[in-house]
Amino acid sequence: MAKSVVISQRAATDIDIILSNVIEFTGFEISGIRLFEEFSEKFDS
């Protein structure tokens, strides 16, 4: 059984910043969306 993961407010803020930086760097919003989906898949499993 997978362990639950609790993400602190600080970690959530850092993830948001990372996603924004990825979008800015690549110039494509889809890059941030895909990365968010990957994070969600890892943390939700």
Legacy VTK file of the C-alpha trace (Angstrom):
# vtk DataFile Version 3.0
C-alpha trace
ASCII
DATASET POLYDATA
POINTS 45 float
0.000 0.000 0.000
1.325 3.421 -0.919
2.134 5.876 1.847
0.195 9.122 1.970
2.121 12.245 1.227
1.342 15.499 2.985
2.545 18.559 1.118
3.174 21.603 3.273
2.005 25.048 2.253
5.642 25.983 1.602
6.105 22.972 -0.675
2.886 23.799 -2.556
4.110 27.370 -3.055
7.484 26.107 -4.277
5.765 23.761 -6.746
3.683 26.664 -8.069
6.859 28.704 -8.570
8.562 25.811 -10.351
5.579 25.366 -12.677
5.534 29.094 -13.465
9.259 29.019 -14.199
8.859 26.021 -16.506
6.120 27.819 -18.445
8.210 30.989 -18.678
11.354 29.089 -19.727
9.696 26.924 -22.373
7.178 29.500 -23.547
4.467 26.838 -23.567
1.736 26.540 -20.953
1.320 22.860 -21.840
4.789 22.179 -20.376
3.623 23.371 -16.964
0.392 21.432 -17.266
2.226 18.225 -18.106
4.654 18.707 -15.223
1.734 19.377 -12.869
0.082 16.156 -14.067
3.310 14.244 -13.413
3.560 15.714 -9.888
-0.087 14.855 -9.230
0.363 11.309 -10.477
3.415 10.762 -8.236
1.907 12.344 -5.129
-1.565 10.815 -5.539
-0.355 7.250 -6.071
LINES 1 46
45 0 1 2 3 4 5 6 7 8 9 10 11 12 13 14 15 16 17 18 19 20 21 22 23 24 25 26 27 28 29 30 31 32 33 34 35 36 37 38 39 40 41 42 43 44
